[in-house]
Amino acid sequence: MPLAQLSSSGPMLLAGNDRLRVLGIPLDWFGPPTFDIRRVAHPVLWLRWHWTVRRDGPFAPSYDEFRAAGTQG
């Protein structure tokens, strides 16, 4: 095992190739959030689509199809 060295991200010691962990889960498992910004831009439209998905289940349109159908009329 190589010598322990100071981490560049904070006051902790890392021993060799040990990965940083949070609550026992490796920190590199967490990536950037997968978030669709359109849901924030049009919350009412997204809620209508969500209720349609809850009502129709697997037969409901995707968000993009629902959005396109809502802007045509």
C-alpha positions in Angstrom: 0.0 0.0 0.0 1.5 3.4 -0.9 2.0 6.1 1.6 -1.0 8.2 2.7 -1.2 11.6 1.2 -3.3 14.7 1.8 -6.3 15.1 -0.4 -6.6 18.2 -2.6 -10.3 18.5 -1.9 -10.0 18.9 1.9 -8.3 18.0 5.1 -8.4 14.2 4.9 -5.9 11.5 4.3 -6.3 9.1 1.3 -4.5 5.8 1.3 -3.5 4.8 -2.3 -6.4 4.3 -4.7 -9.2 4.5 -2.1 -12.3 6.1 -3.5 -14.1 8.8 -1.6 -17.4 7.6 0.0 -20.6 9.1 1.3 -22.5 6.9 3.7 -20.6 3.9 2.3 -21.4 4.7 -1.4 -18.5 5.7 -3.7 -18.7 9.4 -4.5 -18.1 8.8 -8.2 -21.4 7.0 -8.5 -23.2 10.4 -8.3 -23.2 12.3 -11.5 -24.8 15.5 -12.6 -28.6 15.5 -11.9 -30.7 14.3 -14.8 -33.3 17.1 -14.8 -35.4 18.4 -17.6 -35.4 22.2 -17.3 -38.6 22.3 -19.4 -40.5 21.1 -16.3 -39.5 24.2 -14.4 -40.3 26.5 -17.3 -43.9 25.2 -17.7 -45.0 23.7 -14.4 -48.7 23.8 -15.2 -48.2 21.9 -18.5 -46.0 19.4 -16.8 -48.6 18.8 -14.1 -51.3 18.3 -16.8 -49.0 15.8 -18.5 -48.3 14.0 -15.2 -52.0 13.7 -14.4 -52.5 12.3 -17.9 -49.7 9.7 -17.3 -51.3 8.7 -14.0 -54.7 8.3 -15.7 -53.7 6.6 -18.9 -50.6 4.7 -17.7 -48.5 3.1 -20.5 -50.9 4.5 -23.2 -50.1 8.2 -22.3 -48.1 10.3 -24.7 -44.5 11.3 -23.9 -43.9 14.7 -22.6 -42.7 16.0 -25.9 -45.8 14.6 -27.8 -48.1 16.1 -25.1 -46.3 19.5 -25.3 -46.6 19.5 -29.1 -50.3 18.6 -29.0 -51.0 21.3 -26.5 -49.5 24.1 -28.6 -51.3 23.2 -31.8 -54.8 24.1 -30.7 
